[in-house]
């Protein structure tokens, strides 16, 4: 299996022929008198992924596979995106499904074509559904798609990420977002009250993005036999992040500098505690590599 999006599986044997993954950063441009504009980093942009899938009867029923993708898009729901290696990329939404027909029947049914699927990262609240290996869409039983592998099939060999992998993934996500938050705070610490006040929505946004992975870390670590320390770590970091957020609400031009300092200190504390778990998480990663977890 190459990757799975929700319960839509993509395999090389099933026709996937390419994937383009892009990440962006948002920068504001400030004009300056008699000089080039100054760029100011605002925050991370949403990751995007474009998949290229070949349709052909030998790869599965083209119409059924295209229909599965279109139905998933029409539901307007975020879906867990997991690589075949077990790496969890996070929730994504389908923003576009394009089909270039190269061969069709006399009544317009696709026989051969190329599908372009555009995915965009979703950063809202999301609860990942755990898929059960061996579950096959009953609508595809007995079809060539069920035998070969199609978007409607959950592989019986699906390598569902282990609890240890989930802990590592949540911790990595939280660390990356906290680091991005520190960069944003650092860029503002020497600014005036008006500038800092104008960036409060961005500060609240970057801290909000840490809540889900930290909650996921605490919950997943609780399922490990020896994960009590990581559960506690996740809770401590989450408390610090909540402190960073509460320091910025409510704020006004008179108190923003003081409250910004308190928020920055709380965020740095969260990042420091998170960094202290580096050796512990590295040990878990090693266990995964040697198939002990």
Secondary structure as UniProt FT lines:
FT   STRAND          3..5
FT   TURN            6..7
FT   STRAND          8..10
FT   TURN            12..15
FT   STRAND          16..22
FT   STRAND          25..32
FT   TURN            33..34
FT   STRAND          35..44
FT   STRAND          48..56
FT   HELIX           57..59
FT   HELIX           62..74
FT   TURN            75..76
FT   STRAND          79..83
FT   TURN            84..85
FT   STRAND          88..104
FT   TURN            106..107
FT   STRAND          110..121
FT   TURN            133..134
FT   HELIX           138..140
FT   TURN            141..142
FT   HELIX           144..148
FT   TURN            151..152
FT   TURN            156..157
FT   HELIX           163..188
FT   TURN            189..190
FT   HELIX           193..198
FT   HELIX           200..221
FT   TURN            222..223
FT   TURN            225..226
FT   HELIX           228..246
FT   TURN            247..248
FT   TURN            253..255
FT   HELIX           256..276
FT   HELIX           278..289
FT   TURN            290..291
//
